[in-house]
Amino acid sequence: MNITSILTVTIILFSVIDIIGSMPIIINMKREGVVIEAKTATIVSALIMISFLFFGATILGIFGIEISSFAIAGSLVMFFIGLEMILGIRFFREDSVDNASGSIVPIAFPLLAGAGTLTTIISLKVQYDTVSIILGIIINLIIIYILLRSTDWLSKKMTPQMSSTLRKVFGIILLAIAIQIVKNNLIG
């Protein structure tokens, strides 16, 4: 374990998790009445990421699922979230709209601990030690928690037009990321 490894893992995971890019999605969900509990989303994300670090390849192997298939499935969910953002059409609906929670799906999975994050964690095991990866995950989780707790404040600072524009821009980016994941896993 060394500082350089921890920082490298942290930066890699930060760019893949892309909590900054997900903020317009999360703010939009909150504006639509979806309850987002920062603590729950962070804890579930932590459990998913740490579990996948130790057992990801084995869990997928038990079900006969290749990592590339898992990545494609997660990217499809991301694709539909991107379409929701751009078109304003709801694909993901809860049985009860009142106080529906988005803390676990789609916030913890697939936005934060999605297919890209999980496959990256498995890939990092080849190059970095487990302690560095865990610390990188923890640092990212602290940032995630702080930003999720700040969504009300951030949404007040954003005008509806700014939020709508950002939602559409990040929706297109999310679609592009989803398509790239599919492309990489179909070809690779």
C-alpha positions as CSV (number, residue, x, y, z in Angstrom):
1,M,0.0,0.0,0.0
2,N,1.3,3.4,-0.9
3,I,-0.2,6.9,-1.4
4,T,0.4,6.9,-5.1
5,S,-1.6,3.7,-5.5
6,I,-4.4,5.0,-3.3
7,L,-4.6,8.3,-5.2
8,T,-4.5,6.5,-8.6
9,V,-7.3,4.1,-7.6
10,T,-9.3,6.9,-6.1
11,I,-9.1,9.0,-9.3
12,I,-9.9,6.0,-11.6
13,L,-13.0,5.2,-9.5
14,F,-14.0,8.8,-9.3
15,S,-14.0,9.2,-13.0
16,V,-15.9,5.9,-13.6
17,I,-18.5,6.5,-10.8
18,D,-18.9,10.1,-12.1
19,I,-20.9,11.4,-9.1
20,I,-20.5,14.9,-10.5
21,G,-22.1,13.9,-13.8
22,S,-24.8,12.0,-11.9
23,M,-25.9,15.1,-9.8
24,P,-28.3,16.5,-12.4
25,I,-30.0,13.0,-12.6
26,I,-30.2,12.9,-8.8
27,I,-31.5,16.4,-8.5
28,N,-34.1,15.8,-11.1
29,M,-35.2,12.6,-9.3
30,K,-35.6,14.6,-6.1
31,R,-37.6,17.3,-7.9
32,E,-39.9,14.6,-9.1
33,G,-40.6,13.5,-5.5
34,V,-38.2,10.5,-5.3
35,V,-36.8,10.2,-1.8
36,I,-33.1,9.8,-1.8
37,E,-31.4,8.9,1.5
38,A,-27.7,9.7,1.3
39,K,-26.8,7.3,4.0
40,T,-28.7,4.4,2.5
41,A,-27.4,5.0,-1.0
42,T,-23.8,5.3,0.3
43,I,-24.0,2.2,2.5
44,V,-25.6,0.1,-0.3
45,S,-23.0,1.3,-2.8
46,A,-20.2,0.4,-0.3
47,L,-21.6,-3.0,0.2
48,I,-21.9,-3.6,-3.5
49,M,-18.4,-2.3,-4.3
50,I,-16.6,-4.1,-1.5
51,S,-18.5,-7.4,-2.1
52,F,-17.7,-7.2,-5.8
53,L,-14.0,-6.5,-5.0
54,F,-13.8,-9.8,-3.1
55,F,-16.5,-12.0,-4.7
56,G,-17.5,-10.3,-8.0
57,A,-15.9,-12.7,-10.5
58,T,-17.0,-15.7,-8.4
59,I,-20.6,-14.5,-8.1
60,L,-20.9,-13.9,-11.8
61,G,-19.2,-17.2,-12.5
62,I,-21.8,-19.1,-10.3
63,F,-24.5,-17.7,-12.5
64,G,-22.5,-18.4,-15.6
65,I,-22.4,-14.7,-16.4
66,E,-19.3,-13.2,-18.0
67,I,-18.2,-9.8,-16.9
68,S,-18.8,-8.4,-20.3
69,S,-22.5,-9.6,-20.2
70,F,-22.9,-8.0,-16.8
71,A,-21.4,-4.7,-18.1
72,I,-23.8,-4.8,-21.1
73,A,-26.8,-5.4,-18.8
74,G,-25.8,-2.5,-16.5
75,S,-25.3,-0.3,-19.6
76,L,-28.8,-1.0,-20.8
77,V,-30.2,0.4,-17.5
78,M,-27.9,3.4,-17.9
79,F,-29.2,3.8,-21.5
80,F,-32.8,4.0,-20.3
81,I,-32.0,6.4,-17.6
82,G,-30.3,8.6,-20.2
83,L,-33.4,8.4,-22.4
84,E,-35.5,9.4,-19.4
85,M,-33.3,12.5,-18.9
86,I,-33.4,13.5,-22.6
87,L,-37.0,12.7,-23.5
88,G,-38.7,13.3,-20.2
89,I,-40.3,9.8,-20.4
90,R,-40.4,7.6,-17.3
91,F,-39.3,4.0,-17.8
92,F,-38.6,3.2,-14.2
93,R,-41.8,3.4,-12.1
94,E,-42.6,2.4,-8.5
95,D,-45.9,0.9,-7.5
96,S,-46.4,3.8,-5.2
97,V,-45.2,7.2,-6.5
98,D,-45.7,8.8,-3.1
99,N,-42.3,8.8,-1.3
100,A,-40.8,6.3,-3.7
101,S,-37.2,5.7,-2.8
102,G,-34.5,5.8,-5.4
103,S,-31.7,5.3,-2.9
104,I,-31.0,1.7,-3.9
105,V,-32.2,1.6,-7.5
106,P,-31.2,3.5,-9.6
107,I,-28.9,5.6,-7.3
108,A,-26.7,2.9,-5.5
109,F,-27.1,0.6,-8.6
110,P,-26.5,1.3,-11.4
111,L,-25.5,5.0,-11.1
112,L,-22.9,4.7,-8.4
113,A,-22.0,1.0,-8.2
114,G,-22.9,0.2,-11.7
115,A,-21.4,-2.2,-14.2
116,G,-18.6,0.2,-15.2
117,T,-17.6,0.7,-11.5
118,L,-17.8,-3.0,-10.7
119,T,-15.9,-4.2,-13.7
120,T,-13.3,-1.5,-13.0
121,I,-12.9,-2.8,-9.4
122,I,-12.3,-6.3,-10.7
123,S,-9.8,-4.9,-13.2
124,L,-8.0,-2.9,-10.5
125,K,-7.3,-6.1,-8.6
126,V,-4.8,-7.1,-11.3
127,Q,-2.6,-4.0,-10.7
128,Y,-3.2,-2.7,-7.2
129,D,-3.3,-4.2,-3.7
130,T,-6.7,-4.8,-2.0
131,V,-6.0,-2.2,0.8
132,S,-5.4,0.6,-1.8
133,I,-8.6,-0.4,-3.7
134,I,-10.6,-0.4,-0.4
135,L,-9.2,3.0,0.6
136,G,-10.0,4.4,-2.9
137,I,-13.5,3.1,-2.6
138,I,-13.9,4.7,0.9
139,I,-12.6,8.1,-0.3
140,N,-15.1,8.0,-3.2
141,L,-17.9,7.0,-0.8
142,I,-17.2,10.0,1.4
143,I,-17.4,12.3,-1.6
144,I,-20.6,10.6,-2.7
145,Y,-22.2,11.0,0.7
146,I,-21.3,14.7,0.9
147,L,-22.7,15.4,-2.5
148,L,-25.9,13.3,-1.9
149,R,-26.4,15.2,1.4
150,S,-26.0,18.5,-0.6
151,T,-28.6,17.8,-3.3
152,D,-31.2,20.1,-1.7
153,W,-28.7,23.0,-1.5
154,L,-27.5,22.3,-5.0
155,S,-31.0,22.2,-6.5
156,K,-31.8,25.6,-4.9
157,K,-28.7,27.0,-6.6
158,M,-29.7,25.7,-10.0
159,T,-32.4,27.4,-12.0
160,P,-35.0,25.1,-13.7
161,Q,-33.6,26.0,-17.1
162,M,-30.0,25.2,-16.0
163,S,-31.2,21.9,-14.5
164,S,-33.1,21.0,-17.6
165,T,-30.1,21.8,-19.8
166,L,-27.7,19.9,-17.6
167,R,-30.1,16.9,-17.4
168,K,-30.2,16.7,-21.2
169,V,-26.5,17.2,-21.7
170,F,-25.7,14.5,-19.0
171,G,-28.4,12.3,-20.5
172,I,-26.6,12.4,-23.8
173,I,-23.3,11.7,-22.0
174,L,-24.9,8.8,-20.1
175,L,-26.2,7.4,-23.4
176,A,-22.8,7.6,-24.9
177,I,-21.2,5.9,-21.9
178,A,-23.8,3.1,-22.1
179,I,-23.2,2.7,-25.9
180,Q,-19.4,2.7,-25.3
181,I,-19.7,0.0,-22.6
182,V,-21.8,-2.2,-25.0
183,K,-19.3,-1.5,-27.9
184,N,-16.3,-2.4,-25.7
185,N,-17.9,-5.6,-24.4
186,L,-19.3,-6.8,-27.7
187,I,-16.0,-6.3,-29.5
188,G,-13.7,-7.1,-26.6
